[in-house]
């Protein structure tokens, strides 16, 4: 996930052995009068059937806004699962996000304290779902048992979605929005090249975007820009295929 999220989500970890889903939230009191908000009671959560069927998984991070009593005011942002782009609305992706939101809505939080006074706060809480298969864009047509029974192993393999490597794909984009320059990154002098690995769906939209290199403070902005890119369709032997490539951005102060 974006590096700034990872910096915010640490210290408190709970492993649900029955579901193999890790749950973690920010915060650990540093003194009696000053402490961060944290999750103190998180409901058990299981991978939804839609996700179990496709094997998709990974980390889902949720940013929440809490009032002075630690009560949830609103869910500000949901990121994930894994490196899946925010615009992806496939059934298994939406099911994982919905399961996480439901768990967060029923989580008990302790409030943030500053100099002995409870204050409002925003924190990140994260969930990790085991990923059984690499993410695959698109949705292969379902097959019945009778159809599968009539196929040889080679026939079955030929029906699977194909994927090719496209190298640097900036020049193949129909739309490639420029990333925003985070003010905090500019102030810190963060600049230079950032490479984002993208998995392009058969329709040309970006399914996943993963930072590969560059200053960590620039990863999130570059990733969000890559997720908004649009590419022409790629065909292989007459069939439309997905493409894994790299989008490069250059941040100049």
C-alpha positions in Angstrom: 0.0 0.0 0.0 1.1 3.6 -0.2 4.0 4.2 2.1 2.4 7.0 4.1 -0.4 4.7 5.0 2.0 2.1 6.2 3.7 4.6 8.4 0.3 5.4 10.0 -0.8 1.9 10.6 1.3 0.1 13.2 1.8 -1.1 16.8 -1.5 -2.8 17.5 -2.0 -6.1 15.7 -4.6 -8.8 16.1 -4.5 -12.0 14.2 -7.8 -13.9 13.7 -6.6 -17.4 13.6 -10.0 -18.8 12.5 -10.1 -16.6 9.4 -6.4 -15.9 8.7 -7.2 -12.2 8.4 -4.9 -9.8 10.2 -6.4 -6.7 11.6 -4.3 -3.7 12.9 -5.0 -0.2 14.0 -3.0 2.9 14.9 -2.1 4.0 18.3 -0.6 3.2 21.6 -0.7 5.5 24.7 2.6 7.1 25.2 1.6 8.7 28.6 -1.3 9.2 30.9 -2.4 12.5 29.4 -1.3 12.2 25.7 -2.2 9.2 23.6 -3.4 8.4 20.1 -6.8 7.0 19.3 -6.9 3.3 18.7 -9.1 0.3 18.0 -9.8 -1.6 21.2 -12.5 -4.1 20.1 -12.7 -5.2 16.5 -15.4 -7.7 15.3 -14.3 -10.9 13.6 -14.3 -10.7 9.9 -14.2 -13.4 7.2 -13.4 -13.2 3.5 -16.6 -12.8 1.6 -17.6 -15.7 -0.7 -17.0 -13.6 -3.8 -13.4 -13.0 -2.8 -12.9 -16.6 -1.8 -14.0 -17.7 -5.2 -11.5 -15.6 -7.1 -8.7 -15.7 -4.6 -8.3 -12.0 -4.5 -6.9 -10.6 -1.3 -4.3 -8.2 0.2 -4.4 -5.2 2.5 -7.4 -3.0 2.9 -6.8 0.3 4.8 -9.6 2.5 6.1 -9.2 6.1 7.3 -11.8 6.9 10.0 -12.8 10.2 11.8 -13.5 9.8 15.5 -15.2 12.3 17.9 -13.9 13.2 21.4 -15.5 10.1 22.9 -13.9 7.8 20.3 -17.2 7.3 18.5 -17.0 6.9 14.7 -18.1 10.0 12.9 -17.4 9.0 9.4 -15.3 6.7 7.1 -13.1 9.0 5.1 -11.3 6.7 2.8 -11.1 3.0 1.8 -8.0 1.8 0.0 -7.5 -1.7 -1.4 -7.6 -4.6 -1.5 -3.9 -4.8 -2.2 -2.9 -2.5 -5.1 -6.4 -2.6 -6.8 -7.3 0.9 -8.0 -10.1 2.8 -6.3 -12.2 3.0 -9.5 -12.4 -0.8 -9.8 -16.0 -2.0 -9.0 -15.8 -5.7 -9.6 -18.0 -7.9 -7.4 -15.2 -9.5 -5.3 -13.4 -6.2 -4.8 -16.6 -4.5 -3.6 -17.5 -7.4 -1.4 -14.1 -7.1 0.5 -14.5 -3.4 0.9 -18.0 -3.8 2.2 -16.9 -6.4 4.7 -14.2 -4.1 6.0 -16.6 -1.1 6.2 -19.1 -3.2 8.2 -16.3 -4.3 10.6 -15.1 -0.8 11.1 -18.6 0.5 11.8 -18.9 -2.0 14.6 -15.4 -1.4 16.0 -14.9 0.2 19.5 -12.3 2.9 19.6 -10.6 4.7 22.4 -10.4 8.5 21.9 -7.2 10.5 21.3 -5.9 12.5 24.3 -4.0 15.7 24.2 -2.7 17.2 27.5 -5.4 15.4 29.4 -8.3 16.3 27.1 -10.1 14.0 24.6 -9.9 15.4 21.1 -11.2 14.5 17.6 -8.9 12.4 15.5 -8.5 10.6 12.2 -6.6 7.3 12.2 -6.0 4.4 9.8 -7.2 0.9 10.6 -6.0 -2.0 8.4 -7.2 -5.5 7.5 -5.2 -8.1 5.6 -7.0 -10.8 3.6 -4.9 -13.8 2.4 -4.3 -13.6 -1.4 -4.7 -17.1 -2.9 -4.1 -16.0 -6.5 -2.4 -13.1 -8.2 -5.0 -10.4 -9.2 -6.5 -10.9 -12.6 -8.4 -8.1 -14.3 -11.7 -8.7 -16.0 -14.1 -11.4 -15.2 -13.7 -14.8 -17.0 -17.1 -16.3 -18.0 -18.2 -19.0 -15.5 -18.1 -22.6 -16.6 -20.4 -25.4 -15.5 -19.1 -28.7 -14.2 -20.2 -30.4 -17.4 -18.2 -28.0 -19.5 -15.1 -28.4 -17.3 -15.5 -32.2 -17.4 -15.3 -32.2 -21.2 -12.1 -30.3 -21.4 -8.6 -31.6 -21.5 -6.0 -29.8 -19.3 -4.6 -28.0 -22.4 -8.1 -26.9 -23.4 -8.8 -25.5 -19.9 -5.5 -23.6 -19.9 -6.3 -22.0 -23.2 -9.5 -20.5 -21.8 -7.6 -18.6 -19.1 -7.1 -14.9 -19.5 -3.8 -14.1 -21.1 -1.3 -11.4 -20.0 1.7 -10.0 -21.6 4.5 -7.7 -20.5 4.5 -4.3 -22.1 7.6 -2.6 -20.6 7.3 1.1 -20.2 3.8 2.0 -21.4 3.6 5.8 -21.1 3.6 6.1 -24.9 0.7 3.7 -25.3 -1.7 5.7 -23.1 -4.8 7.3 -24.5 -5.1 9.3 -21.3 -2.3 9.8 -18.8 -3.2 12.4 -16.2 -0.3 14.1 -14.5 0.0 13.4 -10.8 -0.5 16.1 -8.2 2.6 17.2 -6.3 1.9 16.7 -2.6 2.7 20.0 -0.7 4.4 18.1 2.1 6.6 16.2 -0.4 7.5 19.5 -2.2 8.4 21.1 1.2 10.6 18.2 2.1 12.4 18.4 -1.2 11.1 15.0 -2.5 11.5 14.9 -6.3 12.6 12.8 -9.2 11.4 9.7 -11.0 8.7 7.4 -9.7 7.9 4.1 -11.4 4.5 2.5 -11.1 3.8 -1.0 -12.2 0.3 -1.2 -13.7 -1.9 -4.1 -14.7 -4.0 -3.0 -17.6 -7.4 -4.7 -18.1 -8.6 -5.9 -21.5 -10.7 -2.8 -21.8 -7.7 -0.5 -21.3 -8.4 0.6 -17.8 -5.9 0.2 -15.0 -6.8 -2.6 -12.6 -3.8 -2.4 -10.2 -1.0 0.1 -9.7 2.0 -0.6 -7.5 4.9 1.7 -6.7 8.2 0.2 -7.7 10.7 3.0 -7.1 11.1 6.7 -6.3 10.7 8.8 -3.2 8.1 7.2 -0.8 6.4 10.6 -0.3 5.5 10.6 -4.0 4.2 7.1 -4.3 0.6 7.8 -3.4 0.2 10.7 -5.8 1.9 8.8 -8.7 -0.2 5.7 -8.0 -3.5 7.6 -8.0 -2.6 9.2 -11.3 -1.7 5.8 -12.8 -5.0 4.4 -11.7 -6.8 7.2 -13.8 -4.8 6.4 -17.0 -6.5 4.8 -20.0 -4.8 2.6 -22.6 -5.8 1.2 -26.0 -6.7 -2.5 -26.1 -4.0 -5.0 -26.8 -4.5 -8.1 -28.9 -2.5 -11.3 -29.1 -3.3 -13.8 -31.8 -6.7 -12.2 -32.3 -7.6 -12.1 -28.6 -7.7 -9.1 -26.4 -5.3 -9.5 -23.5 -4.3 -7.8 -20.3 -0.9 -6.1 -20.1 1.5 -5.6 -17.2 3.8 -2.6 -17.7 5.4 0.4 -16.0 4.3 4.0 -16.0 7.0 6.5 -15.2 6.4 10.0 -13.7 8.9 12.7 -13.0 8.3 15.2 -10.2 10.1 18.4 -10.7 10.1 21.0 -7.8 
